[in-house]
Amino acid sequence: MLKKFQNLFTLYKIIKSRGNQPLIRHSRKQLIDFILCKNDLNKKSFLQAMIYWFNMLKGLDVIVWRLETFGFLYSPIQGDEDKIKLNQYL
């Protein structure tokens, strides 16, 4: 249980340092729907969604990978030009 809270704190630090803030501000509703599992692929009630994410905190790498895939986190190897190019259509 302590490991999950450590991973939550680590996830917060990762989002703070590598978060794609322009995309997060632009698609806030999409991110909230992703977190609350309200999309068609993974529809869950609020309680089920919280349990799902709490269990996902066992392995932080999967959550980080999913956030990188959807563009909410920058990859650690991306440069400044890549970041600008990624957000040019917002």
C-alpha positions in Angstrom: 0.0 0.0 0.0 2.9 2.3 0.8 4.3 1.6 -2.7 1.1 2.8 -4.3 1.3 6.1 -2.5 5.0 6.5 -3.4 4.1 5.8 -7.0 1.3 8.4 -6.8 3.8 11.0 -5.6 6.3 10.0 -8.3 3.6 10.3 -10.9 2.8 13.8 -9.7 6.5 14.7 -10.0 6.6 13.2 -13.6 3.5 15.2 -14.6 4.9 18.3 -13.1 8.2 18.0 -15.0 7.2 16.4 -18.3 3.5 17.2 -18.6 2.3 18.7 -21.9 0.6 21.6 -20.2 -0.8 23.2 -23.5 -2.5 19.9 -24.4 -3.8 19.4 -20.8 -5.3 22.9 -20.8 -6.8 22.4 -24.2 -8.3 19.0 -23.7 -9.2 19.0 -20.0 -12.5 17.3 -20.5 -10.9 14.5 -22.5 -8.3 14.0 -19.7 -11.0 13.9 -17.0 -13.0 11.4 -19.0 -9.8 9.3 -19.4 -9.2 9.4 -15.7 -12.8 8.7 -14.7 -13.1 5.9 -17.4 -16.0 7.5 -19.1 -14.9 6.7 -22.7 -16.4 3.8 -24.7 -13.4 1.5 -24.4 -13.2 1.4 -20.6 -16.5 2.5 -19.2 -16.7 2.2 -15.4 -18.6 3.8 -12.5 -16.8 6.4 -10.4 -16.0 3.9 -7.6 -14.8 1.2 -10.1 -12.6 3.8 -11.8 -11.0 4.9 -8.5 -10.3 1.2 -7.6 -9.0 0.6 -11.2 -6.5 3.5 -10.9 -5.5 2.6 -7.4 -4.6 -0.9 -8.6 -2.8 0.6 -11.7 -0.5 2.4 -9.3 1.2 -0.9 -8.6 3.1 -0.5 -11.8 3.8 3.2 -12.5 5.4 2.4 -15.9 2.1 1.5 -17.5 0.4 4.7 -16.4 3.3 6.8 -17.7 3.3 4.9 -21.0 -0.5 5.5 -21.4 -0.1 9.2 -20.7 2.8 9.4 -23.2 0.8 7.6 -25.8 -2.1 10.1 -25.6 0.4 13.0 -25.6 -0.3 14.2 -22.1 3.3 13.6 -21.2 6.4 14.4 -23.3 8.8 11.6 -23.9 12.1 12.1 -22.0 14.0 12.0 -25.3 12.0 14.8 -27.0 13.7 18.1 -27.6 12.2 21.6 -27.6 11.6 21.5 -31.3 9.7 18.3 -31.1 7.5 19.7 -28.3 6.6 22.7 -30.3 5.9 20.6 -33.4 3.7 18.3 -31.3 1.5 21.2 -30.1 1.4 23.2 -33.3 -2.2 22.2 -34.2 -3.8 23.0 -30.8 
